[in-house]
Amino acid sequence: MKTIGIIFSLLILSGCAAYSLVPAGKIDVDSTYSFTTSKDWSSHIHVASTNFTREGVGLQRIRAENGIEDGDTMFGRTNKTMPEYKKSMSLLDIRDFILDSFTSAGILQVEETEFRPANFGPWPGFRTEIEFSNKNGLRRKMMIAGMKHNDKLYVMYYQAPKIYYFDKNIGDFEEMLNTIQPIKK
Amino acid sequence: MLFARRFSVFAISALLLSGCQTTVENKWVSANNTASSTNENSTDTAISNIPALIIDREEMYEVGRDPYAYRSIPPNSRPVSSSTEGGLWYAFDKAEDKSRTAGNLIRDDELQSYLDGIVCKLSGPYCGDIRVYIQEVPAFNATMAPNGMMSIWSGFILRAQNEAQLAAVIGHEIGHYIRRHGIQRLEDKVAKSDFGVFVTLVGAAMGVPVAGDIVGLLFAGSILSFSRDNEREADLIGIHLLAKNGYDTREAAKVWQQIISENDPDGESSSTTTFLGTHPSSAERQETLSQLANELQGEGKWGKVYQERFNAIVGPWKQRFMEDDIRLGKWDETLRLIEILEESGTPNSHIAFYRGEVYRKRGQEGDSEADEAENQKDDVDRAIAEFKKAISDNTSIANTYRSLGLSYQSKGMNAEAKRAFIAFLERVPNAKDAKMIKYMIDTMGAPIS
């Protein structure tokens, strides 16, 4: 009985998010842009972002943040211990904002390969790849792409273990980035 | 955290199975488990004078508990696994397994062997019993687990001004280990029917050395804190180890005073220093440590601070650790820390860069109706002034030019921004963001005048 109680408690604590199947095709983000994917994904919509995975978020996670507004933070909008995005930020300031957000999240030894200009659909934006170890020492790799539009920061990123999984799905993420289109209003 | 919960359940079960033997009469086995012994009466040669010191200062103890109820741990020993203390060690052994692969562990041979060397020098026969893990966490802390796992956070290394100050805190932590404060705290809590604390203690052990957000780490660290009596005893042992090993004992009081000034300038506690929560008051600590320093060394007999080798080994890390601190966005605390570093001989160009970075990232607007001219300035103006001050010195940090460029750019001073960015790229042509900086130079529009 006690064991069942413990298992039940652990299940509640794990906060299993509800993922649902999203078939291949066009996906809209925050009524601002869309991208197209040729694969089916499991997707979970948060208040401020949408997550995609195929085998579980620990193995690969693609996250499309809705527009981050002036005063908002990364990794969840209400975390007051994180640095705040300012609409006056340049693309270089945004690089600092991203790295500072990692530090505040307790991830300090972040290795950045290159922070470079790259279009995000029709908009001038940035792209970077970073590596870090999680709390268990597992090396993870991320590609982050983004842009500023109407004073909001739009970011998409792909994160996976560096060994095997990152290379396995990076092509899928790049396909998404390469098909970004503005949503006409 | 999930692992911590699972492990806590397991650890409690192990303790219950152990039958909770009293540790006051504890038995010990050789640390390498090759031979069993009950070497309770081993002589702690490095600290053989400590019991006498404790007798002399028995008035320090608040709770009236006999401080000798807990014998010091013999060197090269661990508690028998069937005891409560053995169970506690087992829990922390598992935590240590995780800390070996933690993502924020600093793996630098030179820094590691430097700190290991200080630990060995201070702890003498306990040298092989204490293992140091350097964690990159931008907050002042050092922790000692009951099993000899010592975590030193980068925020502490940043704040130490010389080797004697490092040794003061390390010696203090060694005191916690030798005097078995971990098991003392646990048994105190159990005696008060607060057994739940063990769950939290072990859970914290899982979180402290590895990761989680900074607030979580600080919370976990505070749970591992000891009682005020334990802290007093650790202070006492720490300063004696300083004296015994030829360090300037005055540095013990200085390092603690510095931390208190930084975090508690108005007598109010702060969230970034877990030490302050349970430690004796600053006045008491100052008085006691200063008095002890005089007794142990005194005028004309002060020990050394080993500034040169400290600067050579620790100095190169300070910029990185300071930048970590700035990234946390705790502007007031960071500005106080910068003031302290300024007083301790950090190059002016570095101080100006750090201060400029705080202003640039804080980005507060000026109060145009303020009486004082300084309050009318906005943070970007302040940042530009600091960066200009920094680059007037040939010891300046290359990133100063990048930050100056960003500050000018945010003011719409594109020509000045371009010049600063170009100066940065001349100094760091292979910067990670070089392509973006070149792109910005090309698209900013304003010609360089």
Interface residues (C-beta under 8 A of the other chain):
Chain A: I6 L10 L13 S14 T81 M82 P83 K86 S88 S90 L91 L92 D93 R95 D96 L99 D100 T103 S104 A105 G106 I107 L108 Q109 E112 T113 E114 F115 R116 P117 F126 F132 S133 N134 K135 N136 G137 L138
Chain B: L2 R5 R6 V9 K98 R100 T101 A102 G103 N104 L105 I106 E136 V137 P138 V210 A211 G212 D213 I214 V215 G216 L217 D324 R327 L328 G329 K361 G363 R402 L406 Q409 S410 K432 D433 K435 M436 I437 Y439 M440
